[in-house]
Each structure stands twice: as structure tokens, then as C-alpha cells.
Amino acid sequence: MSACQTTASKRSVRAPQPLKKATNLSLSADVLDAAMALDLNISQVCDNYLRELVTQEQTRRWRIEHADFIAAYNATVEWQGMPLEQWRTF
């Protein structure tokens, strides 16, 4: 194996990292002190939690926005059965 192939095979494929933007937060002093004492990456913890919260809220809003369609589809399936159900093998 050539040196170029060896170097290329050692590289890991990573997903592109999202751009970060500086911001100011106000946190409870006792929680901040405890997090720092535990050597937690506060930016990463906040980013991860906020990302999870945003995903949950987007999901909740999507369900509300599409509730009529989902109800109509479920009623159709209940009345007519699943499409192609006669060919199901499970």
C-alpha cells in the first residue's frame, strides 16, 4: 500500500459541523459553578439540550399542523383497510 493510500485510509469521514454563533446566556450561579467544577463543556451541553428541545417543539407543531390530514388518513384506512393489504406476507 502506498503512503498516500495509507494516509487516506486513516482519515475519518465526519459530518460537517454546524456553524456556531457566539451568544450571551444568563445561568444560575450555583448551576454554573457546579458545571464548571465538573469540567462540563457548558456550550456543548446547552447546544445539545437546545437542539433536542427544538426538535421536540418542531415535532409537536408538525403534528398539530397535520392533525386533520392524519385523522382523515386514519379514517380512510379504518374504512377501506390498508392499501395492498391482500398481498401482505406479515
Buried (B, 14 or more C-beta within 10 A) or exposed (E): EEEEEEEEEEEEEEEEEEEEEEEEEEEEEEEBEEBEEEEEEEEEEBEEEEEEEEEEEEEEEEEEEEEEEEEEEEEEEEEEEEEEEEEEEE
